[in-house]
């Protein structure tokens, strides 16, 4: 036993010493299924091998329960009611607002489910091999910010857990200056949550089935338990159902539309990079259940939030939307016990959301940009260190309302990206892609120096009208004509429709004929006349045949544990 420990210690020491040089961080170059021989790649970018296609329809349900069941979803109706609408408008704004990204989730999710490729690779078909990086970086930035926000929210759940056991925890003296934006006690809670979350975020995606099931159980328990506890104390569901809307006419209609867009925009990120997850599906048919799962889960969670908030008015004399602020009101032995378990459940919920919506997405994107140095594990480590500490998440949450507005407004960039991706796959390419060429810089999807100008034009034209509205949302002192403001009020829907229509139109009148196939090409073992590839100088190099669809198995033995 002592010899084994000593051997592992020496190996770790050698590994750590090697990483003092840049060359020590270079990953072992592994053979790729389709990449050029001189192209650096790693297995996290490659087509998902058969042994890693472990997800089922039940896993997808657990995934969306894991992603959608969080504190932000519970409080979603609050922002809608706060602007002068009622619970009715909140409910159908949530339903309709979630149906829009749910449709895109199904369309883009099918790319990963059928071809088993990640989002950064899939984007090369529509944006071009090089321009696809722009879409990847846009998604990366969003993931980092939301990871920071979700992590800090999780730390408030830790506070409630510890307070339930030791009420004096809230009395820890503060030794930090006011400029820090956080107290000593809050910083300790943040550190505890981050430490608990860190090892879980390193779990390979194909091994997450059990965690998703676990999160579903504990989160549903917390939600149902909170509703039962509050309605029992209040003797009913309160009076929020009797509220009348405080705005009328056209203003009310535009507020409802803006509320729908706000809900939809919150899922613009997942609608963009959903192939990162559906690539692990064993049966592609499981992807279509997403269209039902997301609106249903969002509706139920929103109703739980409304009922509990309404009951809180009866018990505590005020509407309390934050489930953790609600748990903070529970005193006495039984109350603190309930607060502890509710806090624990929301800790698990926030970790699950961070894992499914932010960390895996960011890691996949980073792998595509730096495959020589980054795999999914390293990408996850980088994301959680940067978002958890360097970005100072407590200041993002507490001190920058305009930044939060800007983050929500990023949907104006992500909606066109997801629309172009879906339109390209379903309408332009008719679901026929050349998978090997997606991994080769100078192959079919080279377009014009790596840029598909049709996608670039569609993106710019669809984003530009929304930019002034975003600027006004961040800085209310900016004055704009009502027409421009109303365009921004429907930013997500406008971005989807305009980008898809423009891209489809340009592709119809100016087709990239070299990318249009009669059948999908999933393997390249046969080389015959028919398909053009290019050398770095732009000259025609080889030709390959249009083969019918071939199911790809594993071409190499893969390790579940990656080097760090």
C-alpha positions, 0 to 999 in steps of 0.5 A: 500500500505504501509503495502504491501511494509513493508511486502515485505521489512521484508520478503526480510530482513529475506531472506537476513539474512538467506543467511548469513549461508550456509544452507540458500542457500539450495534450497527447495527440490522438488519432481523429476519425476525419481530421487532416493528419496535421490537424490537432484534435482530441476525442472531445471534438470527434464524433461521439463513439458508440460506447458514449452514446448512453443517453435515452429519452428518460435522460433527456427528461432528466436533463431538462428537469436538471436545467430548468428547475432552478431558482431563476425559473421559480422567480420567472413570474415575478418580473412579469407581474412586477411590470403591471401584468397578472398571474394569467399573463405570467402563465401564458407568457411562460408557456408561449415564451418557452415554446419558441426556443423549444422548437429550435431545441428540437431542430438543432438538437436533431443535428447532434442526435443524428450525426453525434457531433458537437455544436462547434463542429455543426456550426461549420456547415452553416457559418464556414470553418473559420467563421463558426468560431464567432458563433462559438465565442459568442456562446462562450461569453454567455456561458461564463456570465451565467455560470458566475450568476448561478454559482453565486445564487447557489451560495445563498442556498448554502447560507440557508443550510448552515443558518438552519443548523447554526443560526449564529452563522448569520452573525459572523463579523464582517472584515471586508470593506464595503467596496468588496461588494460581499461580506465575510459570511457571504464569501465563506458561503460562496467558497463552500458552494464552489468547493462542493460544485467543483468536483461534480463539474468534472464529470464526463457528460456521458456519465451524468445520467445518475446525477440528472435523476438525483437532481430531479428527485431532490428538486421536485421534493423541494418544490412540492414541499415548499408549496405544501408548507406555505399553503398549509400555513396560509390556509390556502393559496392567497389572493394573488389570483384576484389581482388586476392588471395595471396597464391597458391597451397597446402598452399591455400588449407590448408588455406581454410580448416583451415578457414572452421574449424575456422568457424565450431569450433565457433559453437562447443559449441552450437552443444554440448549442444543444447538439453538445448534449444530444450527441450522446443520445442512443436513439435519435428519436429521443430529441423530439421530446424536448419540445414537450418537456421544456414548456411543461417543466417551466409552466409547473415551476412557474405555478409553484412560484406563484402559489408559494409567493401568494401564500407568503403574503398571507403568512408574512404580510409580503410577496416573497418570490425568492424560494431561499428568502422564503426558507429564511423565514422558517424558524423553530426546530421544524422550520429550520429542518425544512429550511435545511433540506430546501437549501440542500435541494436548491444547492443540487439544483444550481449545480445541475443547472451550471453543469448542463447549461454552462460548464459543458457548453463552455468546455466544448466551445473551448475545446474547439478553439484550443484542441491542442491544450484543452479537453472538456475536463480542462475547459470545465476547470477553466470555466469554474475558476474564471466565473466563480472568482475572477469575474467577481460574481457577487458584483455582477448580481448586486452591483450591475443591473445594466450588465444583467440586462445586457446579458439577457439582451444577448439573445439578439445575437444568439437567436440568429445563430440558432436560426441559421444553424437550424435553417441550414440543416433542415431547409438548405442542406435538407439534413444531408451533411458531409461529416468528414468535411466538417473536420477539415479546414480546406474541404467542402465547408471552406466556402470563401476563406472559411466564411459563408457570406450568406450566414454573415449577411443574415446575421448582420441584417437580423442583429442590427435593428435590435442593437439600438433597443439593447443600448436603450435597455442598458441605458434608459436615458437613450431616447429612441422612436417607438418603432425601434423600441417595439422591434426590440420588444420582440427581439428573440422572435424577430431574430429567429424569423429574419435570420432564417428567412434571409439565410434561406433566401440567399442560399436559394438564389446564390447556392453554395453548390459544393455543399449540397448533397443528395445523401449524407456522408458519414464515413470517407473510406471510399475515394472516388470522383464527385466531391471537391476538396481544396489545398491551403492555396485554394487549388482543387486537391481530391475528390470523394464520392457521395456515399449513403448513410453509414453508421459510425462505430468507435474507431479507437479505444477511448479513455473516460478519464482525461489528463489534466 
